[in-house]
Amino acid sequence: MHQMLSKILFNIEVSPTYYKMGIDCPEIASRAAPGQFIMVRVSNQLDPLLRRPFVIHRIQRANTGSYSQVEILYKIVGKGTEIMSEMKEYDDIDLLGPVGNGYKIDNNIRTAVLVGGGIGAAPLLSLAERIISQCSKLKSLILLLGGKGRADVLCVEEFERLGVEVRVATEDGSLEHRGLVVDLLLDYLESGDYSPGSSTHCFACGPDTMLKEVSKIIAEKGISCQISLESRMACAVGACLGCVVRTKAGGDVYKKVCKDGPVFDSNEIFWDESTTIG
Amino acid sequence: MDLSVNIGGIQLKNPVMTASGTFGYGEEYAPYVGLDKLGAIVVKGISLKPRPGNPPPRIVETTGGMLNSIGLENIGVDRFIGEKLPYLIDSGATIIVNIFGSSIEEYGDVANKLDDTHGISGLEINISCPNVKEGGIIFGSDPHMAFEVVNFVRQSTKLPLIIKLSPNVTDIAEIARSVQDAGADALSLINTIKGMAIDIETKTPKLANITGGLSGPAIKPIALRMVWEVARVTKIPVIGIGGIMNAYDALEFIIAGASAIQVGTANFVNPKATVDILSGIEKYLSDHRIGDIKSLIGTLSRE
């Protein structure tokens, strides 16, 4: 993991309150894997104080051909992201990364089902790119994307450009299916358009209510599923123990989202009423 | 330039230490900081048996600070000695182990186990965690209880004892005098200040434990005042802790009477905070032609 000052390449609003930032940081880009994240110090002032975690949206090659840029996708949710949204091209940004364990991608994947809710679409783009380049037996790559409304459904074109089949659900019905992304997953699994067994993999990122449902549905089908968790976080190096999540390994065994995650096997996580993830 | 200080028998090469609970077991920050370059590494609090800690959410940021209720999660003294200590010894760091217990006897048992262990320079006794009922604060908020626990630990180990004090008391100087009388070699203060934060949409506390300990720059003036109050009425060295983000903050504590300082929350923001603070102190000493940091300790003037 590295700490560095990097240059912002662009910082654009991609949908109301959602931004995409490109950063020139070869040290991180050359080592980063889909599902890993970076910690951003949004200001040199004492408030906001802590770094903010952002999952890597895309790992990009420069003209030289080497991986040298990362992109993050973020939504304005508070003081920190508000400050970030005002940053400009060529500004310096203080980063720590890449942090955590990314998605484990089995080379033998034939069918990959990606499930994203709102800003949870962020890591799935770099994941889709990596699956396409790495899995030679891939037959089907499908993305199920959900959001409250049309504005919360992100990056559909980018996914389609990769050849990913995208199905969308919005809670207000402003785009495609009216309902939850979980409905799309149930429909997909019922349609039987996948080969059950070890060649089908599910990957999900989104709000914990969505991840909890996805984990439950997938477990019933016996499909392997990796989920990417979010948490409030302070250090990101495994020292503060602030970002823990409860696991099934005994009653009170916690794992650190920053160091043991942020990607977990969905069977590992213990979901209950009190499971609150930041 | 002489940066060395002696903390109740522990010789430190400089006054910059890490605060317990903010630096893991040292190895987490080794990519950023030469562990042997610091005065001492104070590790995450250790108990006799492993503890799972409190349910999440455990942290929340507040204005200029953060609340935590980790609940003293740790791997227990045996696994610490077996799995974490060898790495720290190899790093060349000066090692101080923070310990706590749920009873006076347990404090003694942990101290006793570490007494027989090679490579440890001293113990920091936590009688001040605000986040667990049975350990810590119950011993730190009453002068008699504080005396009893320190007196018992004193008899369980020959290692130098630093007692970490709580700010959540009416008169911190009274507790300080009490643990000094019980045989403490040094004091460290302050631990976090009990606080809370509420989500007004859900009307729920932002921490699962409802309350937590406030740390960070928001608490620095309170910490500084308490260090000053304690240093002027005790004879043993005082270690200043509380919202130290840079060398200027650290120097304020030293002038107020602290012989050394601990860096906590700042590590989360800047993983190199400790070494940055150390070089800032060196620059100040050099700029002010001070050859020995010891001559700066407690030099607060009222003029």
Interface residues (C-beta under 8 A of the other chain):
Chain A: M1 Q3 R41 L46 D47 P48 L49 L50 R51 L96 S231 R232 M233 A234 C235 V237 G238 A239 C240 L241 G242 C243 V244 V245 R246 D252 V253 Y254 S274 T276 I277 G278
Chain B: G21 T22 F23 G24 E28 Y29 P31 Y32 K44 P52 G53 P55 P56 P57 R58 I59 V60 E61 T63 G64 G65 M66 N68 I70 E73 A208 G216 P217 M245 T265 N267 F268 V269 N270 P271 K272
